[in-house]
Amino acid sequence: MPSLCCPPMSDETIIVLDVAVAIIFDGPLMLVSKRPETGYYGGWWEWPGGKVHITESGEEAARRELKEEIGIQCGTLERFHRMDASYPGRRVNLTFFVGKVLPRQKAKPDAMEHQWVKPEEVREMKFLEANKPVLEKLIEHLAARRR
């Protein structure tokens, strides 16, 4: 399994997190959300997702995070990719799930900042580095399905 590495800035303890990520489509458009400016990697774009609680599966966590962050629900989620990423002070075990938004879903009023964009447009955004190889794999996968 691939790993992206950025060594910690100091000898501090490394936090290990299991994270589930929801890559959700509405037709040809994909949902991306912006991390809060005051948080870790604030202002960077990513797919919705977050920590997997001990009592839930990765898929359950991806669904919960999508609902909590944006306020929408999705249909079936398929596991798409698994990888580890290292950031200063933490290692993240990432599982990416792909699915489609359910019909007539609208973001909640206090949703995180988000956009529906074409996957190729994400290349021009300030997108989390660990997600970029998955983005390229996704774009390749979508192109192969169109052929």
C-alpha positions in Angstrom: 0.0 0.0 0.0 1.5 3.4 -1.0 2.6 5.9 1.5 3.2 9.6 1.2 5.7 11.0 3.6 6.3 14.4 5.2 8.4 13.8 8.3 7.2 15.4 11.6 8.7 18.8 12.3 9.9 17.7 15.8 10.4 14.6 17.9 6.8 14.9 19.1 4.5 11.8 19.4 2.9 10.7 16.2 -0.9 10.5 16.2 -2.3 7.6 14.1 -5.8 8.1 12.7 -8.1 5.8 10.7 -10.0 8.0 8.3 -12.9 7.3 5.9 -13.3 9.5 2.8 -16.5 9.9 0.8 -16.0 10.7 -2.9 -19.6 11.5 -4.0 -20.9 12.2 -7.4 -24.0 14.0 -8.8 -23.8 13.1 -12.5 -20.4 14.2 -13.8 -19.8 16.5 -10.8 -17.9 15.5 -7.6 -18.3 17.0 -4.2 -15.3 18.6 -2.5 -15.2 20.5 0.8 -12.9 23.1 2.2 -11.2 22.5 5.6 -12.0 25.2 8.2 -9.4 28.0 8.1 -8.5 27.6 11.8 -7.9 23.8 11.7 -5.2 21.4 10.6 -4.4 22.3 6.9 -7.0 25.0 7.1 -8.2 26.4 3.8 -7.2 23.3 1.8 -9.8 21.4 -0.3 -10.6 17.7 0.2 -13.3 15.1 -0.1 -15.6 14.9 2.9 -14.6 12.4 5.6 -13.1 12.0 9.0 -12.1 9.7 11.8 -13.6 6.2 12.0 -15.1 5.6 15.4 -14.2 2.3 17.1 -17.9 1.2 16.8 -18.3 1.8 13.1 -17.0 0.5 9.8 -15.2 2.7 7.3 -18.3 2.9 5.1 -20.4 3.9 8.1 -17.9 6.6 9.1 -17.9 8.0 5.5 -21.7 8.2 5.5 -21.7 9.9 9.0 -19.1 12.4 8.1 -20.9 13.3 4.8 -24.1 13.9 6.8 -22.3 15.9 9.6 -20.2 18.0 7.3 -22.5 18.7 4.4 -25.9 17.4 5.4 -26.5 15.1 2.5 -26.9 11.3 2.1 -25.6 9.0 -0.6 -26.5 5.7 -2.1 -24.3 2.6 -2.1 -20.6 3.3 -1.3 -17.9 1.1 -2.9 -14.4 0.9 -1.5 -12.2 2.5 -4.1 -8.7 2.9 -2.6 -6.7 2.4 0.6 -3.4 4.2 1.5 -1.4 5.7 4.3 -0.2 9.3 4.5 2.1 11.0 6.8 1.8 14.6 7.9 3.7 16.6 10.5 2.8 14.9 13.8 0.4 12.4 12.4 0.0 9.3 10.3 -3.4 8.8 8.5 -4.7 5.5 7.3 -7.1 6.5 4.6 -9.9 4.4 3.0 -11.7 6.1 0.1 -15.3 5.2 -0.9 -17.1 6.2 -4.1 -20.8 6.7 -4.4 -23.6 8.9 -5.7 -25.7 11.5 -3.9 -29.3 10.4 -3.3 -31.9 12.4 -5.3 -33.2 15.7 -4.0 -30.4 16.2 -1.4 -29.5 19.7 -0.3 -26.7 20.9 1.9 -27.7 21.9 5.4 -27.6 25.7 6.1 -24.4 25.4 8.3 -22.6 23.0 6.0 -18.8 23.2 5.5 -17.9 25.3 2.5 -18.2 23.0 -0.5 -18.5 22.8 -4.3 -19.6 20.4 -7.0 -16.8 20.3 -9.6 -15.6 18.2 -12.5 -12.8 15.8 -11.2 -10.3 17.5 -13.6 -11.0 20.9 -12.1 -9.7 19.7 -8.7 -6.2 19.6 -10.2 -6.3 23.5 -10.1 -7.5 23.6 -6.5 -5.4 23.7 -3.3 -6.2 20.0 -2.7 -4.6 17.9 0.0 -1.4 16.3 -1.3 -2.3 12.8 0.0 -5.5 12.9 -2.0 -3.9 13.8 -5.4 -2.8 10.2 -6.4 -6.3 9.0 -5.6 -7.7 11.9 -7.7 -5.6 10.8 -10.6 -6.6 7.2 -10.2 -10.2 8.2 -10.1 -9.9 10.4 -13.3 -8.2 7.4 -15.1 -11.0 5.1 -13.9 -13.7 7.5 -15.1 -12.0 7.9 -18.5 -11.8 4.1 -18.9 -15.5 3.7 -18.2 -16.3 6.2 -20.9 -14.4 4.3 -23.6 
